[in-house]
């Protein structure tokens, strides 16, 4: 069973819900999904309000997510939003450097530059292929299975 790392923003309830729904669809398709918000947790909810343990908790989340990247076969990067999430951009760069298959998924019409694309390094890590519908994503994943 191929393992997918789902890199996506996770900073509000709408994003968290979308990530859960997307992970569930991927699981229904037969993939093992590493969803950082499920596995590593959310720093804003774990770190005490007084900031104690911030570095230790942040390090634990970082190491957990890094381990998920190392063990995955495929990274799916959700590019929706005004700009791509900076943490997901780093996850993409790590996955690309590790030789993982990286796929972009974007249903948002906004883009970063006049060409209608996002940053060329982001898209380059995904072989300049970004899926815009769930059917396109499924077809792309079928090519890898």
C-alpha positions as CSV (number, residue, x, y, z in Angstrom):
1,X,0.0,0.0,0.0
2,X,1.4,3.4,-1.0
3,X,1.8,6.0,1.7
4,X,0.7,9.6,1.1
5,X,1.9,12.6,3.0
6,X,-0.8,15.3,2.8
7,X,0.8,18.7,3.0
8,X,-1.8,21.4,3.5
9,X,-2.5,24.4,5.6
10,X,-4.1,23.6,9.0
11,X,-4.7,26.9,10.8
12,X,-8.5,27.1,10.9
13,X,-11.5,24.8,11.2
14,X,-12.2,25.0,7.5
15,X,-8.7,23.9,6.6
16,X,-8.7,21.2,9.2
17,X,-12.0,19.8,8.0
18,X,-11.0,19.8,4.4
19,X,-7.8,18.0,5.3
20,X,-9.7,15.3,7.2
21,X,-12.1,14.9,4.2
22,X,-9.3,14.7,1.7
23,X,-7.5,12.1,3.8
24,X,-10.6,10.0,4.1
25,X,-11.1,10.1,0.3
26,X,-7.5,9.0,-0.2
27,X,-8.0,6.2,2.4
28,X,-11.1,5.0,0.6
29,X,-9.0,4.8,-2.6
30,X,-6.7,2.4,-0.8
31,X,-3.8,4.7,0.4
32,X,-2.2,4.9,3.8
33,X,-2.3,8.7,4.6
34,X,0.0,10.6,6.9
35,X,-2.0,13.7,7.9
36,X,0.2,15.9,10.2
37,X,-2.7,17.3,12.2
38,X,-3.8,13.7,13.1
39,X,-0.3,12.3,13.8
40,X,1.7,15.1,15.2
41,X,-0.9,17.4,16.5
42,X,-1.4,21.2,16.3
43,X,1.2,23.3,18.0
44,X,-1.3,26.1,18.8
45,X,-3.4,23.5,20.8
46,X,-0.5,21.7,22.4
47,X,1.9,24.5,23.5
48,X,0.8,26.0,26.9
49,X,-0.5,29.6,26.7
50,X,2.5,30.8,28.7
51,X,4.8,29.5,26.0
52,X,6.6,27.0,28.2
53,X,7.8,23.9,26.4
54,X,7.4,25.7,23.0
55,X,10.8,24.5,21.7
56,X,10.4,21.0,22.9
57,X,6.9,20.6,21.5
58,X,7.8,22.3,18.2
59,X,10.8,19.9,17.9
60,X,8.6,16.9,18.5
61,X,6.1,18.0,15.9
62,X,9.0,18.7,13.4
63,X,10.6,15.3,14.0
64,X,7.3,13.5,13.7
65,X,6.4,15.2,10.4
66,X,10.0,14.7,9.1
67,X,9.6,11.0,9.8
68,X,6.3,11.0,7.9
69,X,8.0,12.6,4.9
70,X,10.8,10.0,5.0
71,X,8.4,7.1,5.1
72,X,6.0,8.3,2.4
73,X,5.9,7.4,-1.2
74,X,3.9,10.3,-2.5
75,X,3.4,13.9,-1.2
76,X,0.2,15.7,-2.2
77,X,0.5,19.5,-1.7
78,X,-2.7,21.4,-1.4
79,X,-2.0,24.7,-2.9
80,X,-5.4,26.4,-2.1
81,X,-5.2,29.7,-0.5
82,X,-4.0,33.2,-1.4
83,X,-0.4,31.9,-1.3
84,X,0.9,28.4,-0.7
85,X,1.4,27.5,2.9
86,X,5.0,28.1,3.9
87,X,5.3,25.0,6.0
88,X,3.9,22.8,3.2
89,X,6.4,24.5,0.9
90,X,9.2,23.2,3.1
91,X,7.6,19.8,3.3
92,X,7.5,19.8,-0.6
93,X,11.1,20.7,-0.8
94,X,12.1,18.0,1.6
95,X,10.0,15.4,-0.2
96,X,11.4,16.4,-3.6
97,X,15.0,16.2,-2.3
98,X,14.2,12.7,-0.9
99,X,13.1,11.6,-4.3
100,X,9.4,11.3,-3.5
101,X,6.7,11.7,-6.1
102,X,5.1,15.2,-5.5
103,X,1.7,16.1,-6.8
104,X,0.0,19.5,-6.6
105,X,-3.7,19.8,-5.9
106,X,-5.3,23.2,-6.3
107,X,-9.0,24.1,-6.6
108,X,-8.4,27.8,-5.9
109,X,-8.2,30.1,-9.0
110,X,-5.7,32.6,-7.4
111,X,-2.1,32.3,-8.4
112,X,1.2,34.1,-7.5
113,X,2.3,35.5,-10.9
114,X,1.2,36.8,-14.3
115,X,1.7,33.4,-16.0
116,X,-1.2,31.8,-14.2
117,X,1.2,29.6,-12.2
118,X,2.5,29.6,-8.7
119,X,6.2,29.9,-8.0
120,X,8.2,28.0,-10.6
121,X,10.3,26.2,-7.9
122,X,7.1,25.0,-6.2
123,X,5.6,23.8,-9.5
124,X,9.0,22.4,-10.6
125,X,9.1,20.1,-7.6
126,X,5.8,18.7,-8.9
127,X,7.0,18.3,-12.5
128,X,4.9,21.4,-13.4
129,X,1.7,19.3,-13.0
130,X,-1.1,20.5,-10.7
131,X,-4.4,18.7,-10.5
132,X,-7.5,20.9,-10.3
133,X,-10.2,18.4,-9.6
134,X,-10.6,15.3,-7.5
135,X,-10.9,13.2,-10.7
136,X,-7.7,14.6,-12.0
137,X,-6.0,13.7,-8.7
138,X,-7.4,10.2,-8.8
139,X,-6.2,9.7,-12.4
140,X,-2.7,10.9,-11.5
141,X,-2.5,8.6,-8.5
142,X,-3.6,5.7,-10.6
143,X,-0.6,6.2,-12.9
144,X,1.7,5.8,-9.9
145,X,0.0,2.6,-8.4
